[in-house]
Amino acid sequence: MLIPAIKFVVETLFNLFILSALLRFWMQVLRAPARNPIAQFTMALTDFAVKPLRRIVPGLFGLDLASLIVAWLAEFVLLVILLLLDDLPLAQYPAALTPVFLWAFVKLVRLSVYIVLGAVFIQAILSWVNPYHPVMPFFDALTRPFLKPFRKMVPLIGGVDITPILVLILGQLILMIPVTWLEEACRVTTLRMLAGY
């Protein structure tokens, strides 16, 4: 009973940090405004890890690689901790860390899709309830690149924009098919290597 409780606490704390670092990366990529409580919380939570890494890892093509690497390493550490809590012999098979590293990247892809889906959902609700809310420009910047292609193809239906629904459906399909398949492949490869195959 104690191990599931420890795993829950570890996953919750790590996922909060990982989501913040990943959101920080996407905020920079999508040029989301930083003058809002969500962006400021994200930066305050991740500054201690991202700022020192920026001295070593410069940006590339305008991308904040330090934030992405911090998220990736944190996801990797989380997976290693969870495997150790399951009593898997990582010390005996260090080569098994390679698929864990790939698994961590696939988990970041999953979290990125969740960030997009969450932002689209919140942006759609705000557009109906309070389109002038102070965080609206933040969510608009995060969702615009994903909604724009659909808005070019799908007209308003009775004055209602249904493109958020289409993005939510597409996001769920991406999570269900390629992302789940890749995650499972990485998990199975890791477990086989830890079993000594």
C-alpha positions as CSV (number, residue, x, y, z in Angstrom):
1,M,0.0,0.0,0.0
2,L,2.9,2.3,0.7
3,I,4.5,2.0,-2.8
4,P,1.4,3.2,-4.7
5,A,1.1,6.2,-2.4
6,I,4.8,7.1,-2.9
7,K,4.5,6.7,-6.7
8,F,1.4,9.0,-6.7
9,V,3.2,11.7,-4.8
10,V,6.4,11.4,-6.9
11,E,4.4,11.4,-10.2
12,T,2.3,14.4,-9.1
13,L,5.3,16.5,-8.1
14,F,7.4,15.6,-11.1
15,N,4.5,16.1,-13.6
16,L,3.8,19.6,-12.2
17,F,7.4,20.5,-12.9
18,I,7.6,18.7,-16.2
19,L,4.4,20.3,-17.5
20,S,5.7,23.7,-16.4
21,A,9.1,23.3,-18.2
22,L,7.3,21.9,-21.3
23,L,4.8,24.8,-21.3
24,R,7.6,27.2,-20.9
25,F,9.2,25.7,-24.1
26,W,5.9,25.9,-26.0
27,M,5.2,29.5,-24.8
28,Q,8.5,30.5,-26.3
29,V,7.9,28.6,-29.6
30,L,4.4,30.0,-30.0
31,R,5.3,33.5,-28.8
32,A,2.7,33.5,-26.0
33,P,2.7,36.6,-23.9
34,A,4.5,36.2,-20.5
35,R,2.5,38.9,-18.6
36,N,-0.1,36.6,-17.1
37,P,-0.2,34.5,-13.9
38,I,0.1,31.2,-15.7
39,A,3.3,32.2,-17.6
40,Q,4.8,33.8,-14.5
41,F,4.1,30.7,-12.4
42,T,5.7,28.5,-15.0
43,M,8.8,30.6,-15.2
44,A,9.1,30.9,-11.4
45,L,8.8,27.2,-11.0
46,T,11.4,26.3,-13.6
47,D,13.9,29.1,-13.4
48,F,16.2,27.3,-11.0
49,A,16.8,24.5,-13.6
50,V,16.4,26.4,-16.9
51,K,18.5,29.5,-16.3
52,P,21.8,27.6,-15.4
53,L,21.3,25.2,-18.3
54,R,21.0,28.1,-20.7
55,R,24.6,29.0,-20.1
56,I,25.6,25.5,-21.4
57,V,22.8,24.9,-24.0
58,P,22.2,27.9,-26.3
59,G,18.9,28.3,-28.1
60,L,18.7,26.9,-31.6
61,F,16.6,28.6,-34.4
62,G,14.9,30.7,-31.7
63,L,13.9,27.6,-29.7
64,D,14.4,27.5,-25.9
65,L,16.3,24.2,-25.9
66,A,17.1,24.5,-22.2
67,S,13.5,24.3,-21.2
68,L,12.9,21.2,-23.4
69,I,16.0,19.5,-22.1
70,V,15.0,20.2,-18.5
71,A,11.5,18.7,-19.2
72,W,13.1,15.7,-20.9
73,L,15.6,15.0,-18.2
74,A,12.9,15.4,-15.5
75,E,10.6,12.9,-17.3
76,F,13.6,10.5,-17.6
77,V,14.3,10.7,-13.9
78,L,10.6,10.2,-13.1
79,L,10.5,7.0,-15.2
80,V,13.7,5.7,-13.6
81,I,12.3,6.4,-10.1
82,L,9.1,4.6,-11.0
83,L,11.0,1.6,-12.4
84,L,13.1,1.4,-9.3
85,L,10.0,1.6,-7.1
86,D,8.7,-1.4,-9.1
87,D,11.9,-3.3,-8.0
88,L,13.2,-3.6,-11.5
89,P,17.0,-4.3,-11.8
90,L,18.2,-1.1,-13.5
91,A,21.6,-1.4,-11.9
92,Q,22.1,-4.8,-13.5
93,Y,21.1,-3.7,-17.0
94,P,22.2,-0.1,-17.6
95,A,21.6,-0.5,-21.3
96,A,17.9,-0.5,-20.5
97,L,18.2,3.2,-19.9
98,T,18.4,3.9,-23.6
99,P,14.7,2.9,-24.3
100,V,13.8,4.8,-21.1
101,F,15.3,7.9,-22.6
102,L,13.3,7.4,-25.7
103,W,10.2,6.6,-23.6
104,A,10.7,9.9,-21.8
105,F,10.7,11.8,-25.1
106,V,7.4,10.0,-26.2
107,K,5.9,11.0,-22.8
108,L,6.8,14.6,-23.6
109,V,5.0,14.3,-26.9
110,R,1.9,13.0,-25.0
111,L,2.2,15.9,-22.6
112,S,2.6,18.4,-25.4
113,V,-0.7,17.1,-27.0
114,Y,-2.4,17.5,-23.6
115,I,-1.1,21.1,-23.3
116,V,-2.6,21.8,-26.7
117,L,-5.9,20.1,-25.9
118,G,-6.2,21.9,-22.6
119,A,-5.4,25.2,-24.1
120,V,-7.9,24.7,-26.9
121,F,-10.6,23.7,-24.4
122,I,-9.9,26.7,-22.1
123,Q,-9.7,29.1,-25.0
124,A,-13.0,27.9,-26.4
125,I,-14.8,28.3,-23.0
126,L,-13.3,31.7,-22.5
127,S,-14.3,32.8,-25.9
128,W,-18.0,32.0,-25.0
129,V,-17.9,33.2,-21.4
130,N,-15.5,36.1,-21.2
131,P,-13.5,36.8,-24.4
132,Y,-11.8,39.8,-22.8
133,H,-10.3,37.9,-19.9
134,P,-6.7,38.9,-19.2
135,V,-5.4,35.4,-20.0
136,M,-7.2,35.2,-23.3
137,P,-4.2,36.4,-25.4
138,F,-2.0,33.7,-23.8
139,F,-4.4,30.9,-24.8
140,D,-5.0,32.5,-28.2
141,A,-1.3,32.4,-28.9
142,L,-1.0,28.8,-27.8
143,T,-4.0,27.6,-29.9
144,R,-3.9,29.8,-33.0
145,P,-1.4,27.6,-35.0
146,F,-3.5,24.5,-34.4
147,L,-6.9,26.1,-35.1
148,K,-5.9,28.3,-38.1
149,P,-5.7,25.4,-40.7
150,F,-9.1,24.2,-39.7
151,R,-10.6,27.7,-39.7
152,K,-9.5,28.0,-43.4
153,M,-11.4,24.9,-44.3
154,V,-14.4,24.9,-42.0
155,P,-16.8,27.9,-42.1
156,L,-18.8,29.1,-39.1
157,I,-21.9,27.0,-38.6
158,G,-24.8,29.3,-37.4
159,G,-22.2,31.7,-36.2
160,V,-20.4,29.1,-34.1
161,D,-16.8,28.1,-34.6
162,I,-16.5,24.3,-34.4
163,T,-12.8,24.1,-35.1
164,P,-11.9,23.6,-31.4
165,I,-14.0,20.4,-31.5
166,L,-12.0,19.2,-34.6
167,V,-8.7,19.9,-32.9
168,L,-9.8,18.0,-29.8
169,I,-10.8,15.0,-31.9
170,L,-7.6,15.1,-33.9
171,G,-5.6,15.4,-30.7
172,Q,-7.3,12.4,-29.1
173,L,-6.7,10.4,-32.3
174,I,-3.0,11.3,-32.1
175,L,-2.9,10.2,-28.4
176,M,-4.8,7.0,-29.1
177,I,-2.8,5.7,-32.1
178,P,0.8,6.8,-32.7
179,V,1.6,8.1,-29.2
180,T,0.2,5.1,-27.3
181,W,1.9,2.7,-29.8
182,L,5.3,4.4,-29.3
183,E,4.9,4.5,-25.5
184,E,4.0,0.8,-25.4
185,A,6.9,-0.1,-27.7
186,C,9.4,1.8,-25.4
187,R,7.9,0.3,-22.3
188,V,8.0,-3.3,-23.6
189,T,11.6,-2.9,-24.9
190,T,12.6,-1.5,-21.5
191,L,11.0,-4.4,-19.6
192,R,12.5,-7.0,-21.9
193,M,16.0,-5.5,-21.4
194,L,15.4,-5.5,-17.7
195,A,14.3,-9.1,-17.8
196,G,17.7,-10.0,-19.5
197,Y,16.4,-10.8,-23.0
